[in-house]
């Protein structure tokens, strides 16, 4: 079992003593200290000695968040230091999508919080419109080489289903509700996916993950589309894997290389899962 990485709090520089007030003027009233910022998962770092003078680092402003979208944690995923790199490659490992003409390389990041909440991201840029990607994503075959059952459309445009990412023989199951796409102020689409232990109540076997997952599908100026799949604070209850192993296997599954995992069980799981073939179909159906 691998150990869970811990994340250090950012270093705070000492504050100098303020100058005394000028004669004849009252001293300014003391202000209450600013509230401690919310936890942000940090990549593992090591201490580095430097003889160069310290340079002030400008913190970028937080990304705009549409009302009701705070749980997407966009400010976290937009922070390059919040999640550590997990994989960068020229294509998905999915053998059915190895030759897909993805415009950019596939990249993945991850972090595990102090309460074992999981944050992951798989990103790729494809030569297809957002609408083509959405059409493929809202199809029972969106996840390649796994198994999807209990697929049911709801009156509000959502779908409920059970996803077995590595097939039913692997025993890993996630009950999901995929909601209709939400158009964002910047023109992108967000597709929320609720992960639940109980699902919609129609299944006997509970799922092994609970929390929010979502896809961000955003057109770029060059005619391509950026596709991001994210876990935004998911908790797992798998009896075999811990949170870090579960996160890694999720990312391995998304890119179609489950056999590359650390556990001996991974060698028994199928490769070729994930989003690769779905994105390739979106490219093939584009004009």
C-alpha positions in Angstrom: 0.0 0.0 0.0 1.4 3.3 -0.9 1.6 6.1 1.6 -0.6 9.3 1.4 1.4 12.4 0.6 0.9 15.3 2.9 0.7 18.9 1.7 2.6 21.7 3.5 0.9 25.0 4.2 2.4 28.0 2.2 5.2 29.8 4.0 4.2 33.2 5.4 6.9 36.0 5.6 7.2 37.8 8.9 5.5 41.1 9.2 7.6 44.1 10.3 6.6 46.4 13.2 4.5 49.4 11.8 6.0 52.9 12.4 4.7 55.0 15.3 1.8 57.4 14.6 2.7 61.1 14.1 2.3 63.4 17.0 -1.2 64.9 17.4 -3.0 62.1 15.5 -4.6 59.1 17.0 -3.2 55.7 16.2 -5.1 53.7 13.6 -7.5 51.1 15.0 -6.2 47.5 14.9 -7.8 45.4 12.3 -8.8 41.8 12.7 -6.5 39.2 11.1 -7.6 38.0 7.7 -9.3 34.6 7.8 -7.1 31.6 7.0 -7.5 30.6 3.4 -9.3 27.3 2.5 -7.2 24.2 2.1 -5.5 23.9 -1.3 -3.7 20.6 -2.2 -0.1 21.2 -3.0 2.4 19.3 -5.0 5.2 17.6 -3.0 8.2 19.8 -2.9 11.7 19.7 -1.4 13.7 22.5 0.2 16.1 24.3 -2.2 18.9 26.6 -1.1 19.5 29.6 -3.2 22.0 32.5 -3.0 19.9 34.7 -5.3 17.8 37.5 -3.6 14.1 36.7 -3.1 11.8 37.8 -5.9 8.2 38.8 -5.3 5.8 36.4 -6.9 2.6 37.8 -8.3 -0.4 35.7 -7.5 -2.9 35.5 -10.4 -6.4 36.6 -9.7 -8.9 33.7 -9.1 -10.8 32.5 -12.2 -14.4 33.8 -12.5 -16.9 31.2 -11.3 -20.5 31.2 -12.5 -23.1 31.3 -9.7 -23.6 27.9 -8.2 -20.4 26.5 -9.6 -18.1 27.0 -6.6 -18.0 23.2 -6.1 -16.2 22.9 -9.4 -13.1 24.2 -7.7 -11.9 26.1 -10.8 -9.5 28.2 -8.7 -7.7 25.0 -7.7 -7.5 23.5 -11.2 -6.3 26.8 -12.6 -3.4 26.7 -10.0 -0.4 25.0 -11.6 1.1 24.2 -8.2 -2.1 22.7 -6.6 -2.0 19.4 -8.4 1.2 17.4 -9.2 1.8 16.1 -12.7 1.0 12.4 -13.2 1.4 11.8 -17.0 2.2 13.6 -20.2 2.2 11.7 -23.5 1.6 12.1 -27.2 -1.7 10.1 -27.3 -4.1 8.1 -25.2 -3.0 4.6 -24.4 -6.3 3.2 -25.7 -5.2 1.0 -28.6 -8.3 2.1 -30.5 -7.3 5.7 -30.3 -3.5 5.5 -30.4 -3.5 7.1 -33.9 -6.2 9.6 -33.1 -5.0 13.0 -34.5 -5.2 14.8 -31.2 -3.9 18.3 -31.6 -2.0 18.4 -28.3 -0.5 15.9 -26.0 -2.6 14.2 -23.3 -1.8 15.5 -19.8 -2.9 14.3 -16.3 -2.6 15.7 -12.8 -3.7 14.6 -9.3 -3.8 15.4 -5.6 -5.2 13.7 -2.5 -6.3 16.0 0.3 -5.8 15.5 4.1 -9.2 13.9 4.4 -8.6 11.6 1.5 -10.6 13.6 -1.0 -9.4 13.0 -4.6 -8.7 15.7 -7.2 -7.7 14.5 -10.7 -7.6 15.9 -14.2 -7.2 14.4 -17.7 -6.8 17.0 -20.5 -6.6 16.7 -24.3 -7.2 18.9 -27.3 -9.1 17.3 -30.2 -9.9 18.4 -33.7 -13.7 18.4 -33.2 -16.3 20.9 -32.2 -17.7 21.0 -28.6 -21.0 19.8 -29.9 -19.5 16.7 -31.5 -17.7 15.8 -28.2 -21.0 16.4 -26.2 -22.9 14.0 -28.6 -20.3 11.3 -27.9 -20.2 11.9 -24.2 -23.9 11.5 -23.8 -23.9 8.0 -25.4 -23.8 4.7 -23.4 -20.5 3.9 -25.2 -18.7 7.0 -24.0 -16.3 4.9 -21.9 -14.4 2.4 -24.0 -13.7 -1.2 -23.0 -15.6 -1.0 -19.7 -19.2 -1.8 -19.0 -22.2 0.4 -18.6 -25.6 -0.9 -17.4 -28.9 0.5 -16.0 -28.6 3.4 -18.5 -31.8 5.5 -18.1 -32.8 8.9 -19.5 -34.6 11.2 -17.1 -37.2 13.9 -17.9 -34.8 16.7 -17.1 -32.3 15.5 -19.7 -29.9 13.7 -17.3 -28.9 10.0 -17.4 -28.4 7.6 -14.6 -26.2 4.5 -15.1 -23.6 2.2 -13.5 -20.1 2.3 -14.8 -17.7 -0.6 -14.4 -14.5 1.1 -15.6 -12.5 -2.1 -16.1 -15.4 -4.4 -16.8 -17.6 -6.3 -14.3 -15.0 -9.0 -13.6 -12.7 -6.3 -12.0 -15.4 -5.6 -9.5 -15.0 -1.8 -9.5 -18.3 0.0 -9.9 -19.4 3.6 -9.8 -23.0 4.8 -9.8 -23.3 8.0 -11.8 -25.8 10.7 -12.8 -24.7 12.7 -15.9 -26.5 16.0 -16.1 -27.3 18.0 -19.2 -24.5 20.4 -20.4 -24.4 23.8 -18.8 -23.2 26.7 -21.0 -20.8 28.9 -19.1 -20.2 32.7 -19.5 -17.0 32.1 -21.5 -18.8 29.9 -24.0 -17.6 26.5 -22.6 -19.8 23.6 -21.5 -19.7 21.9 -18.2 -21.2 18.4 -17.8 -21.6 17.5 -14.2 -21.5 13.9 -13.1 -22.6 13.0 -9.6 -21.0 9.9 -8.1 -23.1 8.2 -5.5 -22.9 5.1 -3.4 -26.6 4.4 -3.8 -27.1 5.7 -7.3 -30.8 6.1 -8.2 -31.9 3.4 -5.8 -32.5 0.8 -8.5 -29.3 -1.2 -8.0 -28.4 -3.7 -5.3 -24.6 -3.3 -5.4 -23.4 0.1 -4.1 -20.9 2.2 -5.9 -17.3 2.7 -4.7 -17.0 6.5 -5.1 -19.0 9.5 -4.0 -18.7 13.2 -4.9 -18.5 15.4 -8.0 -16.9 14.7 -11.3 -17.3 16.9 -14.4 -16.2 17.5 -17.9 -15.2 21.0 -19.3 -15.5 21.2 -23.0 -14.2 24.5 -24.5 -13.8 25.6 -28.1 -10.4 27.1 -29.0 -9.7 29.8 -31.6 -8.0 27.4 -34.0 -11.0 25.2 -34.5 -10.0 22.6 -31.9 -11.7 21.8 -28.5 -10.1 21.4 -25.1 -11.6 18.5 -23.1 -10.9 18.1 -19.4 -12.3 15.4 -17.2 -12.0 16.1 -13.5 -12.7 14.6 -10.0 -13.5 17.5 -7.7 -13.2 16.1 -4.2 -14.3 12.5 -4.7 -14.2 10.0 -1.9 -13.7 6.3 -2.5 -14.7 3.2 -0.6 -12.9 0.5 -2.5 -11.9 -2.4 -0.2 -8.6 -3.0 -2.0 -7.1 0.4 -3.0 -6.5 3.4 -0.8 -7.3 7.0 -2.0 -4.0 7.6 -3.8 -4.1 4.2 -5.6 -7.8 4.8 -6.5 -6.9 8.2 -8.0 -4.0 6.7 -10.0 -6.1 3.8 -11.3 -8.8 6.3 -12.3 -6.3 8.3 -14.3 -4.7 5.1 -15.8 -8.2 3.9 -16.8 -9.0 7.2 -18.4 -6.0 7.0 -20.7 -6.3 3.3 -21.3 -3.3 1.9 -19.4 -4.6 0.1 -16.3 -1.8 -2.5 -16.5 0.7 0.2 -15.7 -0.5 0.5 -12.1 1.5 -0.3 -9.0 -0.7 -3.1 -7.6 -0.3 -6.7 -8.8 -4.1 -6.5 -9.5 -3.5 -4.0 -12.2 -1.8 -6.7 -14.3 -5.1 -8.6 -14.3 -7.1 -5.6 -15.6 -7.7 -4.8 -19.2 -6.0 -1.9 -21.1 -7.8 0.2 -23.6 -10.4 1.8 -21.3 -11.2 5.5 -21.0 -12.1 8.5 -23.2 -9.7 7.9 -26.1 -12.0 6.1 -28.5 -14.8 8.5 -27.7 -12.7 11.5 -28.6 -11.5 9.8 -31.7 -15.1 9.1 -32.8 -15.8 12.8 -32.3 -12.9 13.7 -34.6 -14.0 11.2 -37.3 -17.5 12.6 -37.4 -16.3 16.2 -37.7 -16.3 17.8 -41.2 
